[in-house]
Amino acid sequence: MAEPIDFQTHPKRERPSAWCPDMAMIFPHAIYAEDQPYARTILTVHCLHRGLTSGAILGMFPPLARPVFNTILRHPAPVHHTSFVSRLLSSTAVGSVGGIILLAFGMTARMWNRQEIEWKDRSWRILANKTQNAEDGNSFIFMMAGTLTCAFASGRGRFLAKEFTGLPRSRMIVGGAALGSVMGTIYHLLTTTPPNEEGVKETVTAGVEGLKSSSSTT
């Protein structure tokens, strides 16, 4: 039988960048995929988080592209910083909500009537992927920072207050969370070293061998 993997010392669990929280620090990571607890919760949280970030990225394009198109069409309009920021946050908020809804439907369709072991296998692989965990951690940190920043800046009489932007505070806060998630993903891409492919292959191979050995002994 294959030796159990110590994920605390295995090369695949080394941090690729500066310390950041990840899902493997929140949810227990089983040695073998068949023993992975909270499989449905892990996969759901991961998919909805990715949906928020993906939708926010798409939502950023209209407000960012508008000045460019105005310049190309030779109809430049004065850019007011408050209105631009409010449009950016509003668009990313709508995009993030749309992304969450789409990913929720997509995950439901993909995993409908799937066996429990398939949920466990996917969630186990998510926790075992150090690059994905670092991306989720950085995205979460920046998302919280964006949420708190917009919650403060959208208060009464402040820069993003409703009397200045015409937008409800709740949309500003959601937009701040979505924009922060995108910034965290960009930070991850700029600071994270490429994953160790040999460590990934070693971990997956050992896990598969362990599953085969345990099934053959039973």
Accessible surface in RSA format (square Angstrom, percent):
REM  Atomic radii and reference values for relative SASA: ProtOr
REM  Chains: A
REM  Algorithm: Lee & Richards
REM  Probe-radius: 1.40
REM  Slices: 20
REM RES _ NUM      All-atoms   Total-Side   Main-Chain    Non-polar    All polar
REM                ABS   REL    ABS   REL    ABS   REL    ABS   REL    ABS   REL
RES MET A   1   150.34  77.9  79.06  52.3  71.27 169.7  50.81  43.2  99.52 131.9
RES ALA A   2    23.07  21.2   7.59  11.7  15.48  35.2  18.83  26.5   4.25  11.2
RES GLU A   3   143.18  82.2 132.40 100.2  10.79  25.7  62.80 121.5  80.38  65.6
RES PRO A   4    79.99  58.3  61.58  56.1  18.41  66.9  61.58  50.8  18.41 114.4
RES ILE A   5    15.18   8.6   6.99   5.2   8.19  19.7  11.35   8.2   3.82  10.4
RES ASP A   6    80.59  56.5  68.80  68.5  11.79  27.9  35.52  83.6  45.07  44.9
RES PHE A   7    13.70   6.9  10.40   6.4   3.30   8.6  10.40   6.3   3.30   9.5
RES GLN A   8   151.28  84.6 122.35  89.4  28.93  68.9  49.90 106.2 101.38  76.9
RES THR A   9   103.91  73.9  76.74  77.8  27.16  64.7  69.98  94.0  33.92  51.3
RES HIS A  10    21.13  11.5  15.99  11.1   5.14  13.1  19.12  19.7   2.01   2.3
RES PRO A  11    51.93  37.8  51.27  46.7   0.66   2.4  51.34  42.4   0.58   3.6
RES LYS A  12     8.28   4.0   6.99   4.3   1.29   3.1   4.88   4.4   3.40   3.6
RES ARG A  13    33.31  14.0  18.99   9.7  14.32  34.1   2.18   3.0  31.13  18.9
RES GLU A  14   106.85  61.3  99.64  75.4   7.21  17.2  37.86  73.2  68.98  56.3
RES ARG A  15    90.91  38.2  64.10  32.7  26.81  63.8  36.53  49.9  54.38  33.0
RES PRO A  16    17.21  12.5   3.31   3.0  13.90  50.5   9.49   7.8   7.72  48.0
RES SER A  17    26.89  22.7   4.42   5.9  22.48  51.8  16.56  35.3  10.34  14.5
RES ALA A  18    71.60  65.8  50.98  78.7  20.62  46.9  63.54  89.5   8.06  21.4
RES TRP A  19   169.35  68.0 145.83  70.6  23.51  55.2 134.10  71.5  35.25  57.2
RES CYS A  20     2.38   1.8   2.38   2.7   0.00   0.0   1.16   2.9   1.22   1.3
RES PRO A  21    32.68  23.8  32.32  29.5   0.35   1.3  32.50  26.8   0.18   1.1
RES ASP A  22     4.82   3.4   0.68   0.7   4.14   9.8   4.13   9.7   0.69   0.7
RES MET A  23    14.35   7.4  13.86   9.2   0.49   1.2  11.50   9.8   2.85   3.8
RES ALA A  24    16.96  15.6   0.69   1.1  16.27  37.0   0.69   1.0  16.27  43.1
RES MET A  25    94.86  49.1  56.02  37.1  38.84  92.5  63.29  53.8  31.57  41.8
RES ILE A  26   124.03  70.6  95.30  71.0  28.73  69.2  99.57  71.7  24.46  66.4
RES PHE A  27    32.45  16.2  30.64  19.0   1.81   4.7  31.76  19.3   0.69   2.0
RES PRO A  28    70.02  51.0  57.41  52.3  12.61  45.8  69.26  57.2   0.76   4.7
RES HIS A  29    35.83  19.6   9.57   6.7  26.25  67.2  10.00  10.3  25.82  30.0
RES ALA A  30    16.64  15.3   6.10   9.4  10.54  24.0  16.42  23.1   0.22   0.6
RES ILE A  31    69.63  39.6  66.48  49.5   3.15   7.6  66.48  47.9   3.15   8.5
RES TYR A  32    20.68   9.7  19.58  11.1   1.10   2.9  20.68  15.5   0.00   0.0
RES ALA A  33     6.06   5.6   4.56   7.0   1.50   3.4   4.56   6.4   1.50   4.0
RES GLU A  34    68.14  39.1  59.99  45.4   8.15  19.4  13.01  25.2  55.13  45.0
RES ASP A  35    85.30  59.7  67.20  66.9  18.10  42.8  24.63  58.0  60.66  60.5
RES GLN A  36     1.06   0.6   0.00   0.0   1.06   2.5   0.00   0.0   1.06   0.8
RES PRO A  37    49.83  36.3  39.88  36.4   9.95  36.2  49.83  41.1   0.00   0.0
RES TYR A  38   134.72  62.9 116.36  66.2  18.36  47.8  77.62  58.3  57.10  70.4
RES ALA A  39     4.58   4.2   0.56   0.9   4.02   9.1   0.56   0.8   4.02  10.6
RES ARG A  40   116.96  49.1 115.45  58.8   1.52   3.6  53.66  73.3  63.30  38.4
RES THR A  41    64.82  46.1  58.90  59.7   5.92  14.1  34.22  46.0  30.60  46.3
RES ILE A  42     0.00   0.0   0.00   0.0   0.00   0.0   0.00   0.0   0.00   0.0
RES LEU A  43    11.54   6.4  11.54   8.3   0.00   0.0  11.54   8.1   0.00   0.0
RES THR A  44    42.75  30.4  42.75  43.3   0.00   0.0  33.78  45.4   8.96  13.5
RES VAL A  45    68.76  45.2  64.79  58.7   3.96   9.6  67.63  58.8   1.12   3.1
RES HIS A  46    25.20  13.8  24.52  17.0   0.68   1.7   7.13   7.3  18.07  21.0
RES CYS A  47    19.21  14.5  18.33  20.4   0.89   2.1   0.89   2.2  18.33  19.8
RES LEU A  48    55.29  30.8  54.33  38.9   0.96   2.4  54.61  38.4   0.68   1.8
RES HIS A  49    28.20  15.4  21.60  15.0   6.59  16.9  16.94  17.5  11.26  13.1
RES ARG A  50    41.11  17.3  40.91  20.9   0.20   0.5  33.93  46.4   7.18   4.4
RES GLY A  51     0.00   0.0   0.00   N/A   0.00   0.0   0.00   0.0   0.00   0.0
RES LEU A  52    26.74  14.9  26.74  19.1   0.00   0.0  26.74  18.8   0.00   0.0
RES THR A  53     3.52   2.5   3.52   3.6   0.00   0.0   3.52   4.7   0.00   0.0
RES SER A  54    55.60  47.0  52.18  69.6   3.43   7.9  26.82  57.1  28.78  40.3
RES GLY A  55     4.83   6.0   0.00   N/A   4.83   6.0   4.52  12.4   0.31   0.7
RES ALA A  56     0.00   0.0   0.00   0.0   0.00   0.0   0.00   0.0   0.00   0.0
RES ILE A  57    67.97  38.7  67.51  50.3   0.46   1.1  67.51  48.6   0.46   1.2
RES LEU A  58   127.63  71.1 119.05  85.2   8.58  21.6 119.44  83.9   8.18  22.0
RES GLY A  59     8.58  10.6   0.00   N/A   8.58  10.6   8.43  23.1   0.16   0.4
RES MET A  60    26.13  13.5  26.13  17.3   0.00   0.0  24.89  21.2   1.24   1.6
RES PHE A  61   121.89  61.0 121.67  75.4   0.22   0.6 121.83  73.9   0.06   0.2
RES PRO A  62    82.41  60.1  68.10  62.1  14.31  52.0  77.64  64.1   4.77  29.6
RES PRO A  63     6.75   4.9   3.19   2.9   3.55  12.9   6.57   5.4   0.18   1.1
RES LEU A  64    76.46  42.6  67.05  48.0   9.41  23.7  67.71  47.6   8.75  23.6
RES ALA A  65    29.45  27.1  25.67  39.6   3.77   8.6  29.39  41.4   0.06   0.2
RES ARG A  66   122.47  51.4 117.23  59.8   5.24  12.5  36.85  50.4  85.62  51.9
RES PRO A  67    40.13  29.2  34.73  31.7   5.40  19.6  39.03  32.2   1.10   6.8
RES VAL A  68    85.56  56.3  81.85  74.1   3.71   8.9  85.50  74.3   0.05   0.1
RES PHE A  69   119.43  59.8 119.43  74.0   0.00   0.0 119.43  72.4   0.00   0.0
RES ASN A  70    37.15  25.6  37.04  35.8   0.11   0.3   2.27   5.5  34.88  33.7
RES THR A  71    94.39  67.1  84.79  86.0   9.61  22.9  64.56  86.7  29.83  45.1
RES ILE A  72   115.53  65.7  93.04  69.3  22.49  54.2  99.95  72.0  15.59  42.3
RES LEU A  73   114.43  63.7 101.29  72.5  13.14  33.0 105.56  74.1   8.86  23.9
RES ARG A  74   203.53  85.5 184.62  94.1  18.90  45.0  62.76  85.8 140.76  85.3
RES HIS A  75   131.19  71.7 120.92  84.0  10.28  26.3  81.22  83.7  49.98  58.2
RES PRO A  76   106.46  77.6  81.61  74.4  24.84  90.3  83.28  68.8  23.18 144.1
RES ALA A  77    54.99  50.6  40.41  62.4  14.58  33.2  42.74  60.2  12.25  32.5
RES PRO A  78   112.84  82.2  88.10  80.3  24.74  89.9 100.31  82.8  12.53  77.9
RES VAL A  79    80.01  52.6  54.10  49.0  25.91  62.4  56.38  49.0  23.63  64.1
RES HIS A  80   119.17  65.1 114.80  79.8   4.37  11.2  77.91  80.3  41.26  48.0
RES HIS A  81   143.83  78.6 139.84  97.2   3.99  10.2  92.98  95.8  50.85  59.2
RES THR A  82    38.04  27.1  36.90  37.4   1.14   2.7  16.39  22.0  21.65  32.7
RES SER A  83    38.87  32.8  34.64  46.2   4.22   9.7  34.72  73.9   4.15   5.8
RES PHE A  84    45.56  22.8  45.56  28.2   0.00   0.0  45.56  27.6   0.00   0.0
RES VAL A  85    42.42  27.9  42.42  38.4   0.00   0.0  42.42  36.9   0.00   0.0
RES SER A  86     6.78   5.7   6.78   9.0   0.00   0.0   0.00   0.0   6.78   9.5
RES ARG A  87    78.91  33.1  73.60  37.5   5.32  12.7  49.49  67.6  29.42  17.8
RES LEU A  88    19.93  11.1  19.93  14.3   0.00   0.0  19.93  14.0   0.00   0.0
RES LEU A  89     5.09   2.8   5.09   3.6   0.00   0.0   5.09   3.6   0.00   0.0
RES SER A  90    15.51  13.1  15.36  20.5   0.15   0.3   5.08  10.8  10.43  14.6
RES SER A  91    25.90  21.9  17.49  23.3   8.41  19.4  17.10  36.4   8.79  12.3
RES THR A  92     0.00   0.0   0.00   0.0   0.00   0.0   0.00   0.0   0.00   0.0
RES ALA A  93     4.23   3.9   3.91   6.0   0.31   0.7   4.23   6.0   0.00   0.0
RES VAL A  94    91.89  60.5  85.48  77.4   6.41  15.4  89.26  77.6   2.63   7.1
RES GLY A  95    16.36  20.2   0.00   N/A  16.36  20.2  15.09  41.4   1.27   2.9
RES SER A  96     0.74   0.6   0.74   1.0   0.00   0.0   0.00   0.0   0.74   1.0
RES VAL A  97    73.52  48.4  73.35  66.4   0.17   0.4  73.52  63.9   0.00   0.0
RES GLY A  98    28.47  35.1   0.00   N/A  28.47  35.1  27.91  76.6   0.55   1.2
RES GLY A  99     7.40   9.1   0.00   N/A   7.40   9.1   6.11  16.8   1.29   2.9
RES ILE A 100    53.94  30.7  53.94  40.2   0.00   0.0  53.94  38.8   0.00   0.0
RES ILE A 101    86.95  49.5  84.62  63.0   2.33   5.6  86.95  62.6   0.00   0.0
RES LEU A 102   128.30  71.5 121.77  87.1   6.53  16.4 121.84  85.6   6.46  17.4
RES LEU A 103    63.75  35.5  63.11  45.2   0.64   1.6  63.75  44.8   0.00   0.0
RES ALA A 104    34.75  32.0  34.20  52.8   0.55   1.2  34.68  48.8   0.07   0.2
RES PHE A 105   146.47  73.3 141.87  87.9   4.60  12.0 143.02  86.7   3.45   9.9
RES GLY A 106    37.43  46.2   0.00   N/A  37.43  46.2  33.20  91.1   4.23   9.5
RES MET A 107    27.44  14.2  21.21  14.0   6.23  14.8  26.27  22.3   1.17   1.6
RES THR A 108    65.57  46.6  58.78  59.6   6.79  16.2  44.67  60.0  20.90  31.6
RES ALA A 109    80.06  73.6  51.98  80.2  28.08  63.9  60.69  85.5  19.37  51.3
RES ARG A 110   146.59  61.5 137.04  69.9   9.54  22.7  46.93  64.1  99.66  60.4
RES MET A 111     7.37   3.8   3.23   2.1   4.14   9.9   2.79   2.4   4.58   6.1
RES TRP A 112   173.16  69.5 156.04  75.5  17.13  40.2 142.48  76.0  30.68  49.8
RES ASN A 113   137.62  94.9  93.71  90.6  43.90 105.7  35.38  85.2 102.23  98.8
RES ARG A 114    81.66  34.3  67.73  34.5  13.93  33.2   9.80  13.4  71.86  43.6
RES GLN A 115   122.48  68.5 115.57  84.5   6.92  16.5  38.79  82.6  83.70  63.5
RES GLU A 116    76.94  44.2  70.35  53.2   6.59  15.7  45.77  88.5  31.17  25.4
RES ILE A 117    75.96  43.2  72.88  54.3   3.09   7.4  73.50  52.9   2.46   6.7
RES GLU A 118    48.43  27.8  46.28  35.0   2.16   5.1  22.97  44.4  25.47  20.8
RES TRP A 119    19.14   7.7  19.14   9.3   0.00   0.0  18.16   9.7   0.98   1.6
RES LYS A 120    52.40  25.6  52.40  32.2   0.00   0.0  11.80  10.6  40.60  43.2
RES ASP A 121    43.04  30.2  43.04  42.8   0.00   0.0  12.49  29.4  30.55  30.5
RES ARG A 122    66.15  27.8  63.33  32.3   2.81   6.7  25.76  35.2  40.38  24.5
RES SER A 123     0.00   0.0   0.00   0.0   0.00   0.0   0.00   0.0   0.00   0.0
RES TRP A 124    10.37   4.2  10.37   5.0   0.00   0.0  10.37   5.5   0.00   0.0
RES ARG A 125   108.24  45.4 103.16  52.6   5.08  12.1  41.47  56.7  66.77  40.5
RES ILE A 126    19.05  10.8  16.47  12.3   2.58   6.2  19.05  13.7   0.00   0.0
RES LEU A 127     0.00   0.0   0.00   0.0   0.00   0.0   0.00   0.0   0.00   0.0
RES ALA A 128     2.50   2.3   2.30   3.6   0.19   0.4   2.38   3.3   0.12   0.3
RES ASN A 129    63.11  43.5  62.95  60.8   0.15   0.4   5.07  12.2  58.04  56.1
RES LYS A 130    22.87  11.2  19.87  12.2   2.99   7.1   6.14   5.5  16.73  17.8
RES THR A 131    31.67  22.5  31.67  32.1   0.00   0.0  31.50  42.3   0.17   0.3
RES GLN A 132    36.97  20.7  35.13  25.7   1.84   4.4   7.16  15.2  29.81  22.6
RES ASN A 133     0.90   0.6   0.90   0.9   0.00   0.0   0.90   2.2   0.00   0.0
RES ALA A 134     2.74   2.5   2.12   3.3   0.62   1.4   2.32   3.3   0.41   1.1
RES GLU A 135    30.90  17.7  30.90  23.4   0.00   0.0   0.16   0.3  30.74  25.1
RES ASP A 136     5.34   3.7   4.18   4.2   1.16   2.7   4.27  10.0   1.07   1.1
RES GLY A 137     2.25   2.8   0.00   N/A   2.25   2.8   2.25   6.2   0.00   0.0
RES ASN A 138     6.68   4.6   6.67   6.4   0.01   0.0   0.01   0.0   6.67   6.4
RES SER A 139     0.00   0.0   0.00   0.0   0.00   0.0   0.00   0.0   0.00   0.0
RES PHE A 140    95.59  47.8  95.59  59.2   0.00   0.0  95.59  58.0   0.00   0.0
RES ILE A 141    71.31  40.6  67.16  50.0   4.14  10.0  69.91  50.3   1.39   3.8
RES PHE A 142    67.48  33.8  66.06  40.9   1.42   3.7  66.44  40.3   1.05   3.0
RES MET A 143    24.74  12.8  24.74  16.4   0.00   0.0  20.88  17.8   3.86   5.1
RES MET A 144    77.15  40.0  77.09  51.0   0.06   0.1  46.10  39.2  31.06  41.1
RES ALA A 145    52.80  48.5  44.78  69.1   8.02  18.2  51.73  72.8   1.07   2.8
RES GLY A 146    14.63  18.0   0.00   N/A  14.63  18.0  13.92  38.2   0.71   1.6
RES THR A 147    30.98  22.0  30.98  31.4   0.00   0.0  30.04  40.3   0.94   1.4
RES LEU A 148   126.80  70.6 122.51  87.6   4.29  10.8 122.94  86.3   3.86  10.4
RES THR A 149    87.88  62.5  81.01  82.1   6.87  16.4  63.04  84.7  24.84  37.6
RES CYS A 150     9.22   7.0   9.17  10.2   0.06   0.1   0.06   0.1   9.17   9.9
RES ALA A 151    24.91  22.9  24.81  38.3   0.10   0.2  24.81  34.9   0.10   0.3
RES PHE A 152   132.87  66.5 126.62  78.4   6.26  16.3 132.65  80.4   0.23   0.7
RES ALA A 153    17.24  15.9  15.65  24.2   1.59   3.6  17.24  24.3   0.00   0.0
RES SER A 154     6.12   5.2   0.37   0.5   5.75  13.2   0.37   0.8   5.75   8.1
RES GLY A 155     4.97   6.1   0.00   N/A   4.97   6.1   4.97  13.6   0.00   0.0
RES ARG A 156   229.32  96.3 198.38 101.1  30.94  73.7  78.57 107.4 150.75  91.4
RES GLY A 157    50.22  61.9   0.00   N/A  50.22  61.9  24.02  65.9  26.20  58.7
RES ARG A 158   102.44  43.0  96.11  49.0   6.33  15.1  28.05  38.3  74.39  45.1
RES PHE A 159   103.72  51.9  90.82  56.3  12.90  33.6  98.16  59.5   5.57  15.9
RES LEU A 160     8.81   4.9   7.94   5.7   0.87   2.2   7.94   5.6   0.87   2.3
RES ALA A 161     0.84   0.8   0.84   1.3   0.00   0.0   0.84   1.2   0.00   0.0
RES LYS A 162   127.34  62.1 120.14  73.7   7.21  17.2  68.33  61.5  59.02  62.9
RES GLU A 163   110.08  63.2  68.69  52.0  41.39  98.6  56.83 109.9  53.26  43.5
RES PHE A 164   117.91  59.0  87.24  54.0  30.67  79.8  91.46  55.5  26.45  75.7
RES THR A 165    24.97  17.8   0.00   0.0  24.97  59.5   4.84   6.5  20.13  30.4
RES GLY A 166    56.20  69.3   0.00   N/A  56.20  69.3  31.15  85.5  25.05  56.1
RES LEU A 167    33.16  18.5  32.62  23.3   0.55   1.4  32.62  22.9   0.55   1.5
RES PRO A 168    56.19  40.9  55.25  50.4   0.93   3.4  56.19  46.4   0.00   0.0
RES ARG A 169   114.96  48.3 108.60  55.4   6.37  15.2  41.55  56.8  73.41  44.5
RES SER A 170    74.58  63.0  67.21  89.7   7.38  17.0  50.14 106.8  24.44  34.2
RES ARG A 171    94.26  39.6  89.41  45.6   4.84  11.5  10.64  14.5  83.61  50.7
RES MET A 172     0.37   0.2   0.37   0.2   0.00   0.0   0.13   0.1   0.24   0.3
RES ILE A 173    46.20  26.3  46.20  34.4   0.00   0.0  46.20  33.3   0.00   0.0
RES VAL A 174    60.85  40.0  58.26  52.7   2.59   6.2  60.46  52.5   0.38   1.0
RES GLY A 175     0.00   0.0   0.00   N/A   0.00   0.0   0.00   0.0   0.00   0.0
RES GLY A 176     2.38   2.9   0.00   N/A   2.38   2.9   1.80   4.9   0.58   1.3
RES ALA A 177    15.76  14.5  15.76  24.3   0.00   0.0  15.76  22.2   0.00   0.0
RES ALA A 178     0.27   0.3   0.23   0.3   0.05   0.1   0.23   0.3   0.05   0.1
RES LEU A 179    36.37  20.3  36.37  26.0   0.00   0.0  36.37  25.5   0.00   0.0
RES GLY A 180     6.89   8.5   0.00   N/A   6.89   8.5   6.30  17.3   0.59   1.3
RES SER A 181     0.00   0.0   0.00   0.0   0.00   0.0   0.00   0.0   0.00   0.0
RES VAL A 182     4.28   2.8   4.28   3.9   0.00   0.0   4.28   3.7   0.00   0.0
RES MET A 183    73.33  38.0  70.47  46.6   2.85   6.8  35.41  30.1  37.92  50.2
RES GLY A 184     0.00   0.0   0.00   N/A   0.00   0.0   0.00   0.0   0.00   0.0
RES THR A 185    14.62  10.4  14.62  14.8   0.00   0.0  14.62  19.6   0.00   0.0
RES ILE A 186    73.94  42.1  73.94  55.1   0.00   0.0  73.94  53.2   0.00   0.0
RES TYR A 187    81.47  38.0  78.95  44.9   2.51   6.5  54.00  40.6  27.46  33.9
RES HIS A 188     5.43   3.0   5.43   3.8   0.00   0.0   0.12   0.1   5.30   6.2
RES LEU A 189   125.40  69.8 100.05  71.6  25.35  63.7 102.62  72.1  22.78  61.3
RES LEU A 190   143.93  80.2 109.23  78.1  34.70  87.2 111.71  78.5  32.22  86.7
RES THR A 191    57.04  40.6  34.60  35.1  22.43  53.5  42.11  56.6  14.93  22.6
RES THR A 192    24.65  17.5   4.75   4.8  19.90  47.4   5.31   7.1  19.33  29.2
RES THR A 193    81.50  58.0  77.78  78.9   3.72   8.9  67.17  90.2  14.32  21.7
RES PRO A 194   116.44  84.9  97.65  89.0  18.78  68.3 104.08  85.9  12.36  76.8
RES PRO A 195    61.67  44.9  51.53  47.0  10.14  36.9  51.69  42.7   9.98  62.0
RES ASN A 196    65.16  44.9  56.57  54.7   8.59  20.7  19.77  47.6  45.39  43.9
RES GLU A 197   116.85  67.1 112.25  84.9   4.60  11.0  35.56  68.8  81.30  66.4
RES GLU A 198   121.88  70.0 119.11  90.1   2.77   6.6  57.73 111.7  64.15  52.4
RES GLY A 199     2.45   3.0   0.00   N/A   2.45   3.0   2.04   5.6   0.42   0.9
RES VAL A 200    50.82  33.4  50.80  46.0   0.02   0.0  50.80  44.1   0.02   0.1
RES LYS A 201   122.84  59.9 118.33  72.6   4.51  10.7  77.59  69.8  45.25  48.2
RES GLU A 202    97.76  56.1  89.33  67.6   8.43  20.1  38.23  73.9  59.53  48.6
RES THR A 203     0.15   0.1   0.15   0.2   0.00   0.0   0.15   0.2   0.00   0.0
RES VAL A 204    44.54  29.3  43.60  39.5   0.94   2.3  43.93  38.2   0.62   1.7
RES THR A 205    70.49  50.1  66.75  67.7   3.75   8.9  47.43  63.7  23.06  34.9
RES ALA A 206    23.34  21.5  20.76  32.0   2.58   5.9  22.15  31.2   1.19   3.2
RES GLY A 207     5.48   6.8   0.00   N/A   5.48   6.8   5.47  15.0   0.01   0.0
RES VAL A 208    56.59  37.2  55.94  50.6   0.65   1.6  55.94  48.6   0.65   1.8
RES GLU A 209    87.15  50.0  85.52  64.7   1.63   3.9  29.22  56.5  57.93  47.3
RES GLY A 210     0.19   0.2   0.00   N/A   0.19   0.2   0.00   0.0   0.19   0.4
RES LEU A 211    51.79  28.8  48.71  34.8   3.08   7.7  49.03  34.4   2.76   7.4
RES LYS A 212   138.19  67.4 132.79  81.5   5.40  12.9  82.42  74.2  55.77  59.4
RES SER A 213    28.14  23.8  23.74  31.7   4.40  10.1   8.97  19.1  19.17  26.9
RES SER A 214    22.49  19.0  20.64  27.5   1.85   4.3  19.98  42.5   2.52   3.5
RES SER A 215    75.76  64.0  56.11  74.9  19.65  45.3  47.96 102.1  27.81  39.0
RES SER A 216    92.06  77.8  53.00  70.7  39.05  90.0  53.04 112.9  39.02  54.7
RES THR A 217   107.21  76.2  67.19  68.1  40.02  95.4  66.61  89.5  40.60  61.4
RES THR A 218   147.70 105.1  82.18  83.3  65.52 156.2  89.21 119.8  58.49  88.4
END  Absolute sums over single chains surface
CHAIN  1 A    12406.9      10588.6       1818.2       8314.6       4092.3
END  Absolute sums over all chains
TOTAL         12406.9      10588.6       1818.2       8314.6       4092.3
